[in-house]
Amino acid sequence: MIKSETLSEILDFLKSNEKNKKLNYYIPAIWAGHSYSYKDIKVNPFNFYSNIIESILKVNKKIKYTKNDINGNWSKKASTYNIFIRLTTAYDHDHNGKIDINVNDDGWRETGTFLKTIALFPYFKKLGINTLHLLPITSIGTDGHKGNLGSPYAIKNPYTLDENLSEPILDIDVNKQFLSFIEAAKLMGFRIILEFVFRTAAKDSDWIPQYPEWFYWIKEDIEIRNQNDFDERKYGSPIFSKNELNKIHELVNNNKFDNLPEPHIVYKKMFTNIPSEVKNVNGKYIGIIKNKLKAKIPGAFADWPPDDNQPPWSDVTYLRMYKDMKFNYIAYNTIRMYDSRLANKKNINHNLWNKIIGIVPYYQKNYEIDGVMIDMGHALPPDLLKKIQRKARKNNPYFAFWEENFSLTHKSVEQGYNVTLGYLWSDEHHPDKLKNLFIRLNNEGVPLPFFATPETHNTPRAIMRNGGKKYSLFSLYINAFLPAIFFIHSGYELCENLPVNTGLDFSDEEQKKYPAEKLPLFSISSFNWNNKERFIDEIIRINQIRNEYIDIISDNSINSFRLIETNKNSVFGFLRKKGKKKIYVIANTTLKEEKVILYLEENKLINLINDEKINVQKYETILKFKPFEVKVLKPL
C-alpha cells in the first residue's frame, strides 16, 4: 500500500492558510457537490480543498482482489472516467474572462492540476466510477509543439511528470503532488490506469543527447513537406504509387513481411548515419556526423495505411526499435509492419528496449498504479510487449494492460491485453453498423471487452452527432449494458461539443475548422461545467442499474447476449441473461417516433429508466418509442 504522507502534508499547508479570506476564487457549484446548481460559487480555495481532503481521509475504502482478478481481469467490471488532467479541471477561477496560462494573480493555476482533480473524486464516486484513466501526465517537449501548451503525447521524458500539473502555491514538487493524488484515489477505492506511448518521443526528448542511436536523423537542410504537398524532395510521409500501395496491402494482409516494398530512393537518402555529437541549438537538437554533415530529428506521421491523410505530427518522432542501417529510415516497414529482415534478435536496440521496459515498474514502485493503456500497443515489436508485460505482472499479478486498437480480435488476448478500444465509437451513430455489432455479439461474442463509449479524445463529440443530446443519452443507455467497460470521456456528461483532437473520423474541412490553436489537446481550454444540458443524474441512475447486473454484463461470451429484433428495422436491441436474471435493452435508432411489435417471453416488465410498467399478452406487446429512446426492461 502507498505509505505516503503527502496528502496529510498538503492538508496541513492548506489549513494553515485558511484564514486568507480575500481571494477571488470561483468554482462550478457541482465541484462542491451542488448537483442541481448551474452557477459558480465563490470559495476560499485553501478551505475548499482542505475540506475535500479531510473527507477523503475518512473514507479508506480498500480495493479487494479475488482470484478472478488475476492478470488484470478485474478490468471487465471497470466503470471508467477518462481524465485529461490539464483540461478536465481547467477553470477561470478569478473570473477575468480567460484561463491564465501559468498562475493567476493569487498564485493558483487555472489549467487543470492533480489537486483540483482530487476535488472531483466525490463527484466521480457519485457517478458510479471505480477506475480513472489518465491521458499522459509526463513532461512535454517544445520542439515543433502545437498550440500554446503542446501535446501530452509529445513525451519529453516518460520518467518525469509534467510540472504544469502541480499547484506551485503548495510549494511541494510535482512528484509528491501526484503521490497525493494516488493516495487519495486509493482511499476512495479507485483504480488508476496511466496512458503511455512507447514507440514515439518528443523531438527534443531528454534521451537524444545521450542516446542518439535511439533515433532517426535526416539532413539538416531537408525541407519539411506540408500536408497535401507531394514533392518527394521534401520530408514527410513516404509517397507510394497506387500499384505499390496495392502490393503493400496484399503482403501485409497475408502476413508476409519478407522483402516489403521500401520507400523510394529519394526518400531514403534524406536519412543520415548516427551523429557522433549532439548539440542543443535554440531548443532543437542538431547532430554532427563524422564528415561534419549536420542532421536533425525528423517529425513523425501516421504510419498505417501508408497513405493516411492525417496531418504530420510535428512535435514527435519515432524511436528506432531495431538498428540495421539498411533500414535507416522511417516508414511502415520499420516502425509498425516490421520487415522480417529488420525485426530479428541481432538488430534489437537493447538499451532502448530496457529503458522502455523499465517505465511501468517505475510507476508501479513509486505510485502503485493498477494498469496502463498503451497508445498503439499492437504496433510495438511483439517481443518488447511481452517483456513489458512480464516484468509488470511479476511486480503485481493483478496488473492490467489496455490497448488503443480499433479491432476486436483474439490476437489482442494472445498479446496479453485485458481491454481494447474497439470500434463502437465509430459505428454507434450508424444504425446498420450498430446492428452488425449486435449480430456479432449474438453469433460469436467478442474475445475481450472494449470501450463502451461514443467518443474519445480523438473523435467528434457525441453531442455533435445527429440527434445531439438525444443521441448522447441513447449511447449512454445502450453502452452501459454491453459486454464492455463503461467509459466516460470527460466532458461527455456535460454535453461538451468541442473535440479534444481531430485524430479520427474528421473530414479535411473539419480538420481545417479546428486548428491546434482551438483544440484542447494542444491549447488552453476548459469545460462548461454549468451547462444546463448536462445529464449527470442519468449517468448516476444507469450506473446503479448496471452494477445490479454487473455479473451478466461483464460476461463477453455468446451465451450472455441475444439479439432482439422487431417488425421495424430501426428498432432493435438485446437481452443480457445469466441463469434466471435478465435485462432487455431495446432502442429506437432514429429521430422518428416508432411503434413496434415486440415478442418477449415475459408477462410483465418495468422500464428501469422511467418506471413505466408494461404488460405482455401471449408473448406479444406493442411499444411506442420516442426519437432515440432506449427502454431498459426488467421482468417482473
Helices and strands as residue ranges (DSSP letters): H 6-16, E 26-28, G 29-32, E 40-42, H 45-57, G 67-77, E 79-83, H 85-88, H 114-118, H 121-127, E 131-134, E 138-140, E 155-161, G 163-165, G 168-170, H 174-188, E 191-196, E 200-202, G 212-214, E 218-219, H 242-253, H 265-268, E 277-281, E 284-288, E 294-296, E 316-318, G 325-327, H 332-335, G 345-347, H 350-357, H 359-367, E 371-374, G 377-379, H 382-395, E 400-403, H 410-414, E 419-420, H 424-427, H 431-443, E 451-452, G 462-464, H 469-479, E 485-489, G 492-494, H 508-513, H 536-548, H 550-553, G 558-560, E 561-565, E 571-578, E 581-588, E 594-599, E 604-607, E 613-615, E 620-625, E 630-635
